[in-house]
Amino acid sequence: MKLRLDKYLADMGQGTRSEVKKAIRKGLVQVNGRTVREPEYKVDTEEDQVLFAGRQAEYEEYEYYMLNKPAGVISASEDARERCVVDLIESRKRKDLFPVGRLDKDTEGLLLITNDGALAHRLLSPKKHVDKVYYARVQGRVTQEDVELFGQGVDIGEEKQTLPADLCILETGDISKVELTIREGRFHQVKRMFQAVGKEVLYLKRLRMGPLALDESLEPGQYRTLNTQELDILC
């Protein structure tokens, strides 16, 4: 793929287009060992070697990270007041990463961070009904009646009730442990579904989204790039 040199460097997080143009004109950029001072110079992203201030600036068209989102961080690319999930990806090369979907601030678990808009659309499109699996601790005794109700869809105060969801009781008691599979992503959906049956979610963690499962070796706040097998099943 051919790109303008200033866009190549800006995409790789070396600065804004204005900043990298100034750097190029100052002679701080080399392509294949030759100093290039023209921002519009076309670079082959697969063949050319680019150095910015003496450091290699290798081009990545797409990046894919699996994050175990910790509580207290918001699912956004940037925010003036809050720490965002993208801020946790310290090894990122690109500046256009975003979270695929959202987890509430106090929710933990699987979050895909990428700049691949087409993949995000496939996973988030309401028409696709992609499975999202959550583990939850719930205040209140979850019963078989709840399982059947969730399987029919729940009225959470909107025009339409939720799509049928699969509720699996792992442990029941004053505080119940469950796994819940939903196929849409309404605002605070899991919490509102349990509220509709008189219960409260105390802890929530996403385990799976479509074919992608959380790597349980990742502690909250840790991340890794997707491996080849994961990319194959997603892309």
Accessible surface in RSA format (square Angstrom, percent):
REM  Atomic radii and reference values for relative SASA: ProtOr
REM  Chains: A
REM  Algorithm: Lee & Richards
REM  Probe-radius: 1.40
REM  Slices: 20
REM RES _ NUM      All-atoms   Total-Side   Main-Chain    Non-polar    All polar
REM                ABS   REL    ABS   REL    ABS   REL    ABS   REL    ABS   REL
RES MET A   1    95.48  49.4  63.75  42.2  31.72  75.5  48.52  41.3  46.96  62.2
RES LYS A   2   133.56  65.2 112.09  68.8  21.46  51.1  72.20  65.0  61.35  65.4
RES LEU A   3    20.83  11.6  19.12  13.7   1.71   4.3  20.83  14.6   0.00   0.0
RES ARG A   4    78.45  32.9  76.10  38.8   2.35   5.6  29.59  40.4  48.86  29.6
RES LEU A   5     0.00   0.0   0.00   0.0   0.00   0.0   0.00   0.0   0.00   0.0
RES ASP A   6     0.00   0.0   0.00   0.0   0.00   0.0   0.00   0.0   0.00   0.0
RES LYS A   7    77.89  38.0  77.89  47.8   0.00   0.0  44.45  40.0  33.44  35.6
RES TYR A   8     3.17   1.5   3.17   1.8   0.00   0.0   0.01   0.0   3.15   3.9
RES LEU A   9     0.00   0.0   0.00   0.0   0.00   0.0   0.00   0.0   0.00   0.0
RES ALA A  10     2.00   1.8   2.00   3.1   0.00   0.0   2.00   2.8   0.00   0.0
RES ASP A  11    14.62  10.2  13.77  13.7   0.85   2.0   0.81   1.9  13.81  13.8
RES MET A  12    10.16   5.3   3.06   2.0   7.10  16.9   2.89   2.5   7.27   9.6
RES GLY A  13    44.91  55.4   0.00   N/A  44.91  55.4  13.62  37.4  31.29  70.1
RES GLN A  14    57.54  32.2  38.15  27.9  19.39  46.2   4.49   9.6  53.05  40.2
RES GLY A  15    20.78  25.6   0.00   N/A  20.78  25.6  19.88  54.6   0.90   2.0
RES THR A  16    71.51  50.9  70.63  71.6   0.88   2.1  68.21  91.6   3.30   5.0
RES ARG A  17    93.09  39.1  90.21  46.0   2.88   6.9  40.39  55.2  52.71  31.9
RES SER A  18    65.07  55.0  58.36  77.9   6.70  15.4  39.70  84.5  25.37  35.5
RES GLU A  19    99.12  56.9  92.31  69.8   6.81  16.2  39.47  76.3  59.66  48.7
RES VAL A  20     0.50   0.3   0.21   0.2   0.29   0.7   0.50   0.4   0.00   0.0
RES LYS A  21    62.86  30.7  62.86  38.6   0.00   0.0  12.27  11.0  50.59  53.9
RES LYS A  22   127.54  62.2 124.42  76.3   3.12   7.4  72.59  65.3  54.95  58.5
RES ALA A  23     9.41   8.7   7.64  11.8   1.77   4.0   8.94  12.6   0.48   1.3
RES ILE A  24     0.00   0.0   0.00   0.0   0.00   0.0   0.00   0.0   0.00   0.0
RES ARG A  25   138.14  58.0 123.60  63.0  14.54  34.6  48.28  66.0  89.86  54.5
RES LYS A  26   150.44  73.4 123.36  75.7  27.08  64.5  75.21  67.7  75.22  80.1
RES GLY A  27    20.62  25.4   0.00   N/A  20.62  25.4   1.08   3.0  19.53  43.8
RES LEU A  28    82.41  45.9  74.47  53.3   7.94  20.0  78.63  55.2   3.78  10.2
RES VAL A  29     0.00   0.0   0.00   0.0   0.00   0.0   0.00   0.0   0.00   0.0
RES GLN A  30    62.67  35.0  62.46  45.6   0.22   0.5  10.56  22.5  52.12  39.5
RES VAL A  31     3.42   2.3   1.00   0.9   2.42   5.8   1.00   0.9   2.42   6.6
RES ASN A  32    89.83  61.9  58.62  56.6  31.20  75.1  33.78  81.3  56.05  54.2
RES GLY A  33    60.06  74.1   0.00   N/A  60.06  74.1  31.06  85.2  29.00  65.0
RES ARG A  34   131.65  55.3 127.73  65.1   3.92   9.3  69.64  95.2  62.01  37.6
RES THR A  35    51.49  36.6  36.71  37.2  14.78  35.2  18.60  25.0  32.89  49.7
RES VAL A  36     0.72   0.5   0.07   0.1   0.65   1.6   0.72   0.6   0.00   0.0
RES ARG A  37   129.56  54.4 122.27  62.3   7.29  17.4  44.65  61.0  84.91  51.5
RES GLU A  38    79.01  45.4  77.95  59.0   1.06   2.5  36.98  71.5  42.04  34.3
RES PRO A  39     5.71   4.2   5.71   5.2   0.00   0.0   5.71   4.7   0.00   0.0
RES GLU A  40    91.64  52.6  86.63  65.5   5.01  11.9  42.37  82.0  49.27  40.2
RES TYR A  41    70.16  32.8  63.80  36.3   6.35  16.5  39.48  29.7  30.68  37.8
RES LYS A  42   116.13  56.7 104.87  64.3  11.26  26.8  53.46  48.1  62.67  66.8
RES VAL A  43     0.00   0.0   0.00   0.0   0.00   0.0   0.00   0.0   0.00   0.0
RES ASP A  44    29.59  20.7  29.59  29.4   0.00   0.0   3.50   8.2  26.08  26.0
RES THR A  45    22.43  16.0   6.02   6.1  16.42  39.1   1.68   2.3  20.75  31.4
RES GLU A  46   145.75  83.7 109.08  82.5  36.68  87.3  35.83  69.3 109.92  89.7
RES GLU A  47   136.24  78.2 106.64  80.7  29.60  70.5  35.20  68.1 101.04  82.5
RES ASP A  48    32.09  22.5  19.63  19.5  12.46  29.5   0.18   0.4  31.91  31.8
RES GLN A  49    92.68  51.8  88.12  64.4   4.56  10.9  21.13  45.0  71.55  54.3
RES VAL A  50     1.34   0.9   0.00   0.0   1.34   3.2   0.00   0.0   1.34   3.6
RES LEU A  51    44.93  25.0  44.75  32.0   0.18   0.4  44.75  31.4   0.18   0.5
RES PHE A  52    25.47  12.7  25.33  15.7   0.14   0.4  25.33  15.4   0.14   0.4
RES ALA A  53    50.20  46.2  24.64  38.0  25.55  58.1  33.87  47.7  16.33  43.3
RES GLY A  54    65.91  81.3   0.00   N/A  65.91  81.3  32.17  88.3  33.74  75.6
RES ARG A  55   154.83  65.0 150.39  76.7   4.44  10.6  74.09 101.3  80.74  48.9
RES GLN A  56   105.45  59.0  75.98  55.5  29.46  70.1  20.38  43.4  85.07  64.5
RES ALA A  57     4.36   4.0   0.36   0.6   4.00   9.1   4.15   5.8   0.21   0.6
RES GLU A  58    97.39  55.9  88.27  66.8   9.13  21.7  24.65  47.7  72.74  59.4
RES TYR A  59    28.86  13.5  10.72   6.1  18.14  47.2   4.57   3.4  24.29  29.9
RES GLU A  60    56.78  32.6  55.57  42.0   1.21   2.9   6.06  11.7  50.72  41.4
RES GLU A  61    84.82  48.7  77.32  58.5   7.50  17.9  20.20  39.1  64.62  52.8
RES TYR A  62    97.34  45.4  83.69  47.6  13.65  35.5  45.00  33.8  52.34  64.5
RES GLU A  63    14.87   8.5  11.04   8.4   3.84   9.1  10.11  19.6   4.76   3.9
RES TYR A  64    32.70  15.3  27.72  15.8   4.98  13.0  19.39  14.6  13.31  16.4
RES TYR A  65     6.85   3.2   6.85   3.9   0.00   0.0   0.91   0.7   5.94   7.3
RES MET A  66     0.00   0.0   0.00   0.0   0.00   0.0   0.00   0.0   0.00   0.0
RES LEU A  67     0.00   0.0   0.00   0.0   0.00   0.0   0.00   0.0   0.00   0.0
RES ASN A  68     2.35   1.6   2.35   2.3   0.00   0.0   0.00   0.0   2.35   2.3
RES LYS A  69     0.00   0.0   0.00   0.0   0.00   0.0   0.00   0.0   0.00   0.0
RES PRO A  70    22.69  16.5  22.57  20.6   0.13   0.5  22.69  18.7   0.00   0.0
RES ALA A  71    52.83  48.6  33.88  52.3  18.95  43.1  34.03  47.9  18.80  49.8
RES GLY A  72    41.08  50.7   0.00   N/A  41.08  50.7  25.41  69.7  15.67  35.1
RES VAL A  73    10.63   7.0  10.63   9.6   0.00   0.0  10.63   9.2   0.00   0.0
RES ILE A  74    33.60  19.1  32.92  24.5   0.67   1.6  33.60  24.2   0.00   0.0
RES SER A  75     3.93   3.3   1.09   1.5   2.84   6.5   1.09   2.3   2.84   4.0
RES ALA A  76    15.76  14.5  13.20  20.4   2.56   5.8  15.76  22.2   0.00   0.0
RES SER A  77    46.24  39.1  34.11  45.5  12.13  27.9  26.89  57.3  19.35  27.1
RES GLU A  78   149.39  85.8 132.09  99.9  17.30  41.2  46.99  90.9 102.41  83.6
RES ASP A  79    64.05  44.9  34.94  34.8  29.11  68.8   8.64  20.3  55.41  55.3
RES ALA A  80   113.20 104.1  62.27  96.1  50.92 115.8  74.39 104.8  38.81 102.8
RES ARG A  81   223.30  93.8 183.44  93.5  39.86  94.9  74.90 102.4 148.40  89.9
RES GLU A  82    65.63  37.7  57.27  43.3   8.36  19.9  15.02  29.0  50.61  41.3
RES ARG A  83   134.28  56.4 123.12  62.8  11.16  26.6  48.16  65.8  86.12  52.2
RES CYS A  84     0.41   0.3   0.41   0.5   0.00   0.0   0.00   0.0   0.41   0.4
RES VAL A  85     0.00   0.0   0.00   0.0   0.00   0.0   0.00   0.0   0.00   0.0
RES VAL A  86     9.63   6.3   9.63   8.7   0.00   0.0   9.63   8.4   0.00   0.0
RES ASP A  87    59.69  41.8  48.13  47.9  11.56  27.3  14.81  34.9  44.88  44.8
RES LEU A  88    16.39   9.1  10.95   7.8   5.44  13.7  12.21   8.6   4.18  11.2
RES ILE A  89     0.00   0.0   0.00   0.0   0.00   0.0   0.00   0.0   0.00   0.0
RES GLU A  90   144.95  83.2 113.67  86.0  31.28  74.5  38.86  75.2 106.09  86.6
RES SER A  91    67.95  57.4  45.43  60.6  22.52  51.9  51.45 109.6  16.50  23.1
RES ARG A  92    89.87  37.7  70.34  35.9  19.53  46.5   8.22  11.2  81.65  49.5
RES LYS A  93    82.92  40.5  74.22  45.5   8.70  20.7  61.42  55.3  21.50  22.9
RES ARG A  94    16.37   6.9  14.46   7.4   1.91   4.5   0.25   0.3  16.11   9.8
RES LYS A  95   119.24  58.2  85.12  52.2  34.11  81.2  68.18  61.4  51.06  54.4
RES ASP A  96    65.40  45.8  50.80  50.6  14.60  34.5  40.06  94.3  25.34  25.3
RES LEU A  97     4.51   2.5   0.30   0.2   4.21  10.6   0.30   0.2   4.21  11.3
RES PHE A  98    59.02  29.5  59.02  36.6   0.00   0.0  59.02  35.8   0.00   0.0
RES PRO A  99    17.64  12.9   8.34   7.6   9.30  33.8   8.34   6.9   9.30  57.8
RES VAL A 100     0.07   0.0   0.00   0.0   0.07   0.2   0.07   0.1   0.00   0.0
RES GLY A 101    16.43  20.3   0.00   N/A  16.43  20.3  14.32  39.3   2.11   4.7
RES ARG A 102   176.28  74.0 152.02  77.5  24.26  57.8  60.73  83.0 115.55  70.0
RES LEU A 103     9.29   5.2   2.57   1.8   6.72  16.9   5.09   3.6   4.19  11.3
RES ASP A 104    36.01  25.2  26.24  26.1   9.77  23.1  11.85  27.9  24.16  24.1
RES LYS A 105    95.24  46.5  87.29  53.6   7.96  18.9  55.75  50.2  39.49  42.1
RES ASP A 106    86.53  60.6  73.66  73.3  12.87  30.4  39.27  92.4  47.25  47.1
RES THR A 107     1.98   1.4   1.88   1.9   0.10   0.2   1.27   1.7   0.71   1.1
RES GLU A 108    30.97  17.8  30.97  23.4   0.00   0.0   0.33   0.6  30.65  25.0
RES GLY A 109     0.00   0.0   0.00   N/A   0.00   0.0   0.00   0.0   0.00   0.0
RES LEU A 110     0.86   0.5   0.86   0.6   0.00   0.0   0.86   0.6   0.00   0.0
RES LEU A 111     0.12   0.1   0.00   0.0   0.12   0.3   0.12   0.1   0.00   0.0
RES LEU A 112     1.78   1.0   1.52   1.1   0.26   0.7   1.52   1.1   0.26   0.7
RES ILE A 113     0.00   0.0   0.00   0.0   0.00   0.0   0.00   0.0   0.00   0.0
RES THR A 114     0.00   0.0   0.00   0.0   0.00   0.0   0.00   0.0   0.00   0.0
RES ASN A 115    18.65  12.9   4.54   4.4  14.11  34.0   0.85   2.0  17.80  17.2
RES ASP A 116    12.95   9.1  12.95  12.9   0.00   0.0   0.00   0.0  12.95  12.9
RES GLY A 117    42.87  52.9   0.00   N/A  42.87  52.9  31.16  85.5  11.71  26.2
RES ALA A 118    65.18  59.9  50.54  78.0  14.64  33.3  58.75  82.7   6.43  17.0
RES LEU A 119     1.10   0.6   1.02   0.7   0.08   0.2   1.02   0.7   0.08   0.2
RES ALA A 120     7.70   7.1   7.68  11.9   0.02   0.0   7.70  10.8   0.00   0.0
RES HIS A 121   121.56  66.4 114.90  79.9   6.66  17.0  77.63  80.0  43.93  51.1
RES ARG A 122    93.89  39.4  91.20  46.5   2.69   6.4  52.77  72.1  41.11  24.9
RES LEU A 123    12.52   7.0  11.46   8.2   1.06   2.7  11.46   8.1   1.06   2.8
RES LEU A 124    75.77  42.2  56.63  40.5  19.14  48.1  58.20  40.9  17.57  47.3
RES SER A 125    12.99  11.0   7.02   9.4   5.97  13.7   3.04   6.5   9.95  13.9
RES PRO A 126   108.18  78.8  98.61  89.9   9.57  34.8 105.94  87.5   2.24  13.9
RES LYS A 127   184.10  89.8 159.61  97.9  24.49  58.3 107.43  96.7  76.67  81.7
RES LYS A 128   116.32  56.7  92.46  56.7  23.86  56.8  41.42  37.3  74.91  79.8
RES HIS A 129    89.56  48.9  79.27  55.1  10.29  26.3  55.66  57.4  33.90  39.4
RES VAL A 130    24.59  16.2  17.92  16.2   6.67  16.1  22.88  19.9   1.72   4.7
RES ASP A 131    54.46  38.1  51.22  51.0   3.24   7.7  11.00  25.9  43.46  43.3
RES LYS A 132    16.88   8.2  16.88  10.4   0.00   0.0   9.55   8.6   7.33   7.8
RES VAL A 133    22.50  14.8  22.50  20.4   0.00   0.0  22.50  19.6   0.00   0.0
RES TYR A 134    15.68   7.3  15.67   8.9   0.01   0.0   2.50   1.9  13.18  16.2
RES TYR A 135    42.40  19.8  42.40  24.1   0.00   0.0  33.10  24.9   9.31  11.5
RES ALA A 136     0.33   0.3   0.33   0.5   0.00   0.0   0.33   0.5   0.00   0.0
RES ARG A 137    86.67  36.4  86.67  44.2   0.00   0.0  11.59  15.8  75.07  45.5
RES VAL A 138     0.00   0.0   0.00   0.0   0.00   0.0   0.00   0.0   0.00   0.0
RES GLN A 139    80.69  45.1  78.14  57.1   2.55   6.1  28.42  60.5  52.28  39.6
RES GLY A 140    20.68  25.5   0.00   N/A  20.68  25.5  20.68  56.7   0.00   0.0
RES ARG A 141   134.33  56.4 125.51  64.0   8.82  21.0  48.66  66.5  85.67  51.9
RES VAL A 142     2.16   1.4   0.01   0.0   2.15   5.2   0.01   0.0   2.15   5.8
RES THR A 143    54.04  38.4  49.49  50.2   4.56  10.9  50.54  67.9   3.50   5.3
RES GLN A 144   111.20  62.2 105.76  77.3   5.45  13.0  52.79 112.4  58.41  44.3
RES GLU A 145   133.49  76.6 127.80  96.7   5.69  13.5  43.24  83.6  90.25  73.7
RES ASP A 146     9.07   6.4   8.97   8.9   0.10   0.2   0.20   0.5   8.87   8.8
RES VAL A 147    32.43  21.3  30.00  27.2   2.43   5.9  30.00  26.1   2.43   6.6
RES GLU A 148    99.97  57.4  91.14  69.0   8.82  21.0  34.14  66.0  65.82  53.7
RES LEU A 149    68.47  38.1  66.36  47.5   2.11   5.3  67.92  47.7   0.55   1.5
RES PHE A 150     0.00   0.0   0.00   0.0   0.00   0.0   0.00   0.0   0.00   0.0
RES GLY A 151    35.27  43.5   0.00   N/A  35.27  43.5  19.99  54.9  15.28  34.2
RES GLN A 152   120.54  67.4 104.70  76.5  15.84  37.7  41.96  89.3  78.58  59.6
RES GLY A 153     3.88   4.8   0.00   N/A   3.88   4.8   0.00   0.0   3.88   8.7
RES VAL A 154     3.08   2.0   2.55   2.3   0.53   1.3   3.08   2.7   0.00   0.0
RES ASP A 155    99.40  69.6  85.92  85.5  13.47  31.9  32.95  77.6  66.44  66.3
RES ILE A 156    16.62   9.5   0.03   0.0  16.59  40.0   6.94   5.0   9.68  26.3
RES GLY A 157    72.86  89.9   0.00   N/A  72.86  89.9  36.79 101.0  36.07  80.8
RES GLU A 158    73.31  42.1  51.34  38.8  21.96  52.3  29.48  57.0  43.82  35.8
RES GLU A 159   176.15 101.1 131.04  99.1  45.12 107.4  59.96 116.0 116.19  94.9
RES LYS A 160   153.01  74.6 147.77  90.7   5.24  12.5  94.39  85.0  58.62  62.4
RES GLN A 161    94.50  52.8  81.00  59.2  13.50  32.1  25.07  53.4  69.42  52.7
RES THR A 162     2.56   1.8   0.00   0.0   2.56   6.1   0.00   0.0   2.56   3.9
RES LEU A 163    61.64  34.3  59.20  42.4   2.44   6.1  60.08  42.2   1.56   4.2
RES PRO A 164    69.86  50.9  68.81  62.7   1.05   3.8  68.88  56.9   0.98   6.1
RES ALA A 165     1.36   1.3   0.44   0.7   0.93   2.1   0.44   0.6   0.93   2.5
RES ASP A 166    78.94  55.3  73.15  72.8   5.79  13.7  29.70  69.9  49.24  49.1
RES LEU A 167    10.69   6.0   0.00   0.0  10.69  26.9   0.21   0.1  10.47  28.2
RES CYS A 168    69.17  52.3  64.36  71.8   4.81  11.3  27.17  68.8  42.00  45.3
RES ILE A 169    56.30  32.0  30.30  22.6  26.00  62.7  30.30  21.8  26.00  70.6
RES LEU A 170    91.78  51.1  56.52  40.4  35.26  88.6  60.58  42.5  31.20  84.0
RES GLU A 171    93.36  53.6  86.71  65.6   6.66  15.8  33.04  63.9  60.33  49.3
RES THR A 172    64.31  45.7  42.67  43.3  21.63  51.6  42.68  57.3  21.63  32.7
RES GLY A 173    13.12  16.2   0.00   N/A  13.12  16.2  13.12  36.0   0.00   0.0
RES ASP A 174   114.76  80.4 104.99 104.5   9.77  23.1  31.57  74.3  83.18  83.0
RES ILE A 175    81.67  46.5  70.85  52.8  10.82  26.1  70.85  51.0  10.82  29.4
RES SER A 176     0.00   0.0   0.00   0.0   0.00   0.0   0.00   0.0   0.00   0.0
RES LYS A 177    71.36  34.8  71.36  43.8   0.00   0.0  22.65  20.4  48.72  51.9
RES VAL A 178     0.00   0.0   0.00   0.0   0.00   0.0   0.00   0.0   0.00   0.0
RES GLU A 179    59.95  34.4  59.18  44.8   0.77   1.8   4.84   9.4  55.11  45.0
RES LEU A 180     0.23   0.1   0.08   0.1   0.16   0.4   0.23   0.2   0.00   0.0
RES THR A 181    20.39  14.5  20.34  20.6   0.04   0.1   3.94   5.3  16.45  24.9
RES ILE A 182     4.21   2.4   3.93   2.9   0.27   0.7   4.21   3.0   0.00   0.0
RES ARG A 183    60.51  25.4  58.21  29.7   2.30   5.5  23.37  31.9  37.14  22.5
RES GLU A 184    27.74  15.9  22.15  16.8   5.59  13.3  17.36  33.6  10.38   8.5
RES GLY A 185    65.19  80.4   0.00   N/A  65.19  80.4  23.43  64.3  41.76  93.5
RES ARG A 186    52.13  21.9  36.61  18.7  15.52  37.0  27.79  38.0  24.34  14.8
RES PHE A 187   147.61  73.9 133.98  83.0  13.63  35.5 141.97  86.1   5.64  16.2
RES HIS A 188    64.33  35.2  55.66  38.7   8.67  22.2  42.36  43.7  21.97  25.6
RES GLN A 189     7.04   3.9   3.24   2.4   3.80   9.1   2.41   5.1   4.63   3.5
RES VAL A 190     6.68   4.4   4.78   4.3   1.90   4.6   4.78   4.2   1.90   5.1
RES LYS A 191    39.06  19.1  38.91  23.9   0.15   0.4  27.38  24.6  11.68  12.4
RES ARG A 192    51.27  21.5  49.04  25.0   2.23   5.3  21.34  29.2  29.93  18.1
RES MET A 193     0.00   0.0   0.00   0.0   0.00   0.0   0.00   0.0   0.00   0.0
RES PHE A 194     0.13   0.1   0.13   0.1   0.00   0.0   0.13   0.1   0.00   0.0
RES GLN A 195   112.09  62.7  93.45  68.3  18.64  44.4  29.51  62.8  82.58  62.6
RES ALA A 196    51.96  47.8   8.60  13.3  43.36  98.6  21.54  30.3  30.42  80.6
RES VAL A 197    26.80  17.6   6.40   5.8  20.40  49.2  15.80  13.7  11.00  29.8
RES GLY A 198    71.82  88.6   0.00   N/A  71.82  88.6  38.71 106.2  33.11  74.2
RES LYS A 199    31.37  15.3  23.79  14.6   7.57  18.0  10.82   9.7  20.54  21.9
RES GLU A 200   100.59  57.7  99.94  75.6   0.64   1.5  29.51  57.1  71.08  58.0
RES VAL A 201    19.34  12.7   1.80   1.6  17.54  42.3   1.80   1.6  17.54  47.6
RES LEU A 202    84.44  47.0  47.61  34.1  36.82  92.6  51.70  36.3  32.73  88.1
RES TYR A 203    50.11  23.4  44.75  25.5   5.37  14.0  38.60  29.0  11.51  14.2
RES LEU A 204    11.24   6.3   9.69   6.9   1.55   3.9   9.69   6.8   1.55   4.2
RES LYS A 205    36.08  17.6  36.08  22.1   0.00   0.0   4.89   4.4  31.19  33.2
RES ARG A 206     4.34   1.8   4.34   2.2   0.00   0.0   0.00   0.0   4.34   2.6
RES LEU A 207    35.07  19.5  32.61  23.3   2.47   6.2  32.61  22.9   2.47   6.6
RES ARG A 208    96.93  40.7  96.93  49.4   0.00   0.0  17.73  24.2  79.20  48.0
RES MET A 209     3.85   2.0   3.57   2.4   0.28   0.7   1.72   1.5   2.13   2.8
RES GLY A 210    15.54  19.2   0.00   N/A  15.54  19.2  10.44  28.7   5.10  11.4
RES PRO A 211    61.73  45.0  45.08  41.1  16.64  60.5  53.05  43.8   8.67  53.9
RES LEU A 212     3.31   1.8   3.01   2.2   0.29   0.7   3.31   2.3   0.00   0.0
RES ALA A 213    39.21  36.1  30.95  47.8   8.27  18.8  30.95  43.6   8.27  21.9
RES LEU A 214    11.99   6.7   0.41   0.3  11.58  29.1   0.41   0.3  11.58  31.2
RES ASP A 215    37.42  26.2  28.72  28.6   8.71  20.6  12.61  29.7  24.81  24.7
RES GLU A 216   113.20  65.0  88.06  66.6  25.13  59.8  60.88 117.8  52.32  42.7
RES SER A 217    84.60  71.5  56.71  75.7  27.89  64.3  53.26 113.4  31.34  43.9
RES LEU A 218    17.94  10.0  14.00  10.0   3.94   9.9  14.05   9.9   3.89  10.5
RES GLU A 219   107.14  61.5 106.50  80.6   0.64   1.5  38.21  73.9  68.93  56.3
RES PRO A 220    68.26  49.7  48.19  43.9  20.07  73.0  48.19  39.8  20.07 124.7
RES GLY A 221    24.23  29.9   0.00   N/A  24.23  29.9  11.79  32.4  12.44  27.9
RES GLN A 222    86.55  48.4  83.00  60.7   3.55   8.4  28.29  60.2  58.25  44.2
RES TYR A 223    56.75  26.5  38.10  21.7  18.66  48.5  27.50  20.7  29.26  36.1
RES ARG A 224    65.00  27.3  59.00  30.1   6.00  14.3  50.01  68.3  14.99   9.1
RES THR A 225    84.09  59.8  77.86  78.9   6.23  14.8  47.47  63.8  36.62  55.4
RES LEU A 226    11.85   6.6   0.07   0.0  11.78  29.6   0.07   0.0  11.78  31.7
RES ASN A 227    70.95  48.9  62.62  60.5   8.33  20.1  39.60  95.3  31.35  30.3
RES THR A 228   102.37  72.8  97.85  99.2   4.52  10.8  61.43  82.5  40.93  61.9
RES GLN A 229   134.15  75.0 129.05  94.3   5.11  12.2  37.19  79.2  96.97  73.5
RES GLU A 230    22.21  12.8  22.21  16.8   0.00   0.0  11.72  22.7  10.49   8.6
RES LEU A 231    49.33  27.5  48.71  34.8   0.62   1.6  48.90  34.3   0.43   1.2
RES ASP A 232   103.59  72.6  79.46  79.1  24.12  57.0  28.38  66.8  75.20  75.0
RES ILE A 233    90.13  51.3  61.12  45.5  29.02  69.9  68.52  49.3  21.61  58.7
RES LEU A 234    13.85   7.7   1.20   0.9  12.64  31.8   2.62   1.8  11.23  30.2
RES CYS A 235    89.03  67.3  32.17  35.9  56.85 133.6  44.63 113.1  44.39  47.9
END  Absolute sums over single chains surface
CHAIN  1 A    12501.3      10006.7       2494.6       6026.4       6474.9
END  Absolute sums over all chains
TOTAL         12501.3      10006.7       2494.6       6026.4       6474.9
